[in-house]
């Protein structure tokens, strides 16, 4: 059993520019680590965790050589979580096994020592690479969420190369070389970079605006442009708490037109126990990988013939999507939303008005020409909902107006950034917009928070981390409306009783926002829900209403999504439950297994009764019973109904549950009644 206590997650902290060395070398690349931390060694409780998802924005900032950036720590709303084999969650803070040891995994935010270790490991790795591969050119090397990486311009690396690099790192660590900071003039930095022929460092130097330029030396053998911080000497690193994980390709500056670099990923911890716990967690995350489970359980696929990032929902996956959509629609209607369906394309002029062509073009597909007019696949749903709002003149008496849509959008992503269901080119957002008056903002936000909690609880997510992001330096709208909107968001969160972190200046340019991350069975945080106040689009589209004095005024517009996208949320669900979905959500709830073919006719009667009662059931035959049972277990079927001669004669079935084991022999009507009751209560049988 995995017992996961409260986790103070730290998003990745990135060093903008780690730079440069004296003698070049080479190194191996690794796959980006997608896992977070925490899990048992024997039966460890891990008290902190990081998000599994990629911090893509931070990675882009790093690729661009931007300054070191730390995002605000995540705040968990509950103090404990218990994840069992079937990924069920418990809130019982006192439910700890006496034999369970407690291991706290630090984060970059909670431990400056760990951050320094990871940053220094990036430098030690770069030094090792250039010792072994003198022709390698260095670029950047930041610390990240669970470790560090460094990008090199060199020939592709292999796992064997990684082992060589790690051995060289161990030697450097064992020599206990000091790390020394030096401030130099821009001219001196330029001279040194030219002397060692490091073109990428020269480009990074040009992007640094502050003087003097800071350089960090490892002994007197290697140096890098860097703002720090670092440990005092390489001997402060525990070589047994460091691993090189994978190699991946990465474009310089994140630009596909620029050279493909070799990126080596590594992980580093304060001690060996922490590394062991992290490795154990990675193994569990690998077991839950939605890409593997999606294939094993026949849920979805990405078809090469159709193109990358385009999801094909298989029958079983489509059933789960249908359940999600039905539940979502029912809940929204109950909360006073009108449901919409809008087109997937529109004239390009619409996206000029919205500003997307000016500010979002790089994420949009190319336009298509239809009868001498340019059309655009939609990257967002917002402009469509505004057009529907404007189809008639609205009065202040009509507010609030709430509209919602499961709208499919299309966004251009580089092929190298695509990742299963988590990063795709076409996806369906659970998008909604609220048009309201200023004095209705708080109540509407509170209503969205209630709806969000209701929907997420249905799918087993009860722990969240919440950020309230305030006005950035560049923004639209006057001070008064920003203050009113921000206060309304804050008051709604207070009224809800949710703790939250203030992200000063982290709001969108068009308004303040609330972001909510859900915590899965492994304690990883996933960005799903968002609530954003928008002062920009109503102005761009001249959205108005008639007030009590028959004057035209501009309403407040609120964007919000609960699940984020169905594809991403489905991926999170798969990993949360490890593919072992609860009875009510499982695509096949009952598999009927005949002992011999002579019971097939009776099995068909059982299937007919189950399906007639709305229960998803199938019959499986053609193998000996033990293998039929093993296959059902592998497919994670919640209930098996075994039918032999005795069951056929007595009009009964013998039930085996994945969650409860052998239940016994019962009549079909009783079996159906129990299933329907369990589905209604969302429990297992």
Secondary structure by P-SEA (a helix, b strand, c coil): ccccccccccccccccccccccccccbbbbccccbbbbbbcccccccbbbbcccaaaaaaaaaaccccccccbbbbcccbbbbccccccccccccccccbbbbbbbcccccaaaaaaaaaaaaaaaaaaaaacccbbbcbbbbcccccccccccccccaaaaaaaaaaaaaaaaabbbbbbbbbcaaaaaaaaaaaccaaaaaaaaacccccbbbbbccccccccccccccccccccccccccccbbbbbccccccccbbbbbbbbbbcccaaaaaaaaaaaaaaaaacaaaaaaaaccccccccccccbbbbcaaaaaaaaaaaaaaaaaaaaabbbbbcccccccaaaaaaacccccccccccbbbbcccbbbbccccaaaaaaaaaaccccccccccbbbbcbbbbbbbbccccccccccccbbbbbbbbbbbcccaaaaaaaaaaaaaaaaaaaaccccbbbbbbcccccccccaaaaaaaaaaaaaaaaaacbbbbbbcccccccccbbbbbbbcccccccccbbbbbbcccccccbbbbbccccbbbbbbbbbbbccccaaaaaaaaaaacccccccccccccbbbbbccccaaaaaaaaaaaaaaacccccccccccaaaaaaaaaaacccbbbbbcaaaaaacbbbbbbccccccccccaaaaaaaaaaaaaacccc
